[in-house]
Amino acid sequence: MNQASSPGFLRPRFSIIHQFMAVAGITIVLAMGLLAYVVSEKFKASLMQTAAEEGALLIEAFLEPSVQELVTSETLSATATKRLDELLLGKLGERIPVIKIWLRDGTLAYATNKKMVGEKFPSAHLDEAFRSKISGSFDDLDDPENTLERDLKKQLIEIYAPLYRTGTSNIIAVGEIYNDGERLAAELKSIQFAVAGIVGAVSAPMLLLLFFMVRHTDLTMTKHREALVQKIIETEALADQNGRLRRAAEDARLEGARSNESLLGQIGRDLHDGPIQLLGMLMLKLTGGSAAADSKPEKNHGDTGSSRELTRRALVDLRNIATGLVLPELHGLTTAETLWLAVRQHEATTGTLVACQIGDLPAHLSPSLKICLYRIVQEGLNNAFHHANGDGQSVQASADTNWISIVVRDAGPKNKIGNPSTRRSKTGLGIPGLICPL
């Protein structure tokens, strides 16, 4: 039994449900994780923009009046600096611990950390603010000017907003404030957890529903697979049984052919040893008494001659029948030699000539097939002799990859009566003798 009978036949290494759970789980987790990330980032960007706009209002309201002298100067006076310092002493200082005023070239005109005033720290945020763009973000405080901010040990929101000359749209400086971001960070984290929970609540029922659908499909496919395996096993068993029956039938046909030829040979030998011998003795007696019969009346002599002729004809027919029944020895002959043997025996029996054209035939065939080919030529030539008096007899044989072609021809009947004793050769077996035991 081949692999169809093994338990693992047609069964994948991992079941469909396992494959589905792996692929669907990874896909849904990644998709929902990406969705949660995008939604969280959208919320974060929205909240940060809101915080930046609120910070810009504070910058405009509290810082812009104190920096108007930067229209004509690149430094702030002591009075303006003191006024800015006083802003951080009240409630505003609790919310905004750090303030910076930047000039266009990146120089700090004012800073809570007075050591940084006059230092130059160009940045992309400043360039965007001088283009009237308000920005805000959580700062990682890694820049050199963030020494004071790092000491605060808290999460800060860095907000940049332009400072305009009063009554105009001319930007004279950029204000930077660091807002306390602890509350916003906690709110963002809460939103992220909420989004993750919502996504999970949506994903879990969907994954569970798909799981039950795939499980039902997997059970159905498993039943069909088991039924298919059983059918394959049954089909293989039937194929093996048919093979045994076919081989047994083949052996029976071959044995029948051998038995048939053996029986025909035995009948031929029995005819030769029995009736032919007796008719031969009768013929000798009739022939031996012919001299004495010459002195008898003419009538008796005529009766004796007629009896002798009938006896001779019966003897010839019986000998021809016996010759046709007894198969010559074909062992060791090639296919072409077998056909030549049939032609030569026909010529010797009938006294006629046969035009023979035998091509390149397979040298070695099974004994039963060679017997069949011999009988075909034998019966074909016998019919040619019977129906056409042997005129135009010919045999052509050729072969290709799959076929052996044998053509036996004659010139057709000529409406000649001929000698009744020689008009038919009884060396054939008729149509039944042409059936090949293949």
Secondary structure, DSSP 4 states (H G I P E B T S, - for coil): --GGGSTTTT--SS-HHHHHHHHHHHHHHHHHHHHHHHHHHHHHHHHHHHHHHHHHHHIIIIIGGGGGGGGT-SS--HHHHHHHHHHTTSHHHHH--EEEEE-TTSBEEEESSGGGTT-B---HHHHHHTTT--EEEE----SGGGHHHHHT-S-EEEEEEEEEPTTS--EEEEEEEEEE-HHHHHHHHHHHHHHHHHHHHHHHHHHHHHHHHHHHHHHHHHHHHHHHHHHHHHHHHHHHHHHHHHHHHHHHHHHHHHHHHHHHHHHHHHHHHTHHHHHHHHHHHHHHTHHHHTTS-HHHHHHHHHHHHHHHHHHHHHHHHHHHHS----TT--HHHHHHHHHHHHHHHH----EEEE----S---HHHHHHHHHHHHHHHHHHHHHHTTTT-EEEEEE-SS-EEEEEE----------TTTS-------GGGG----
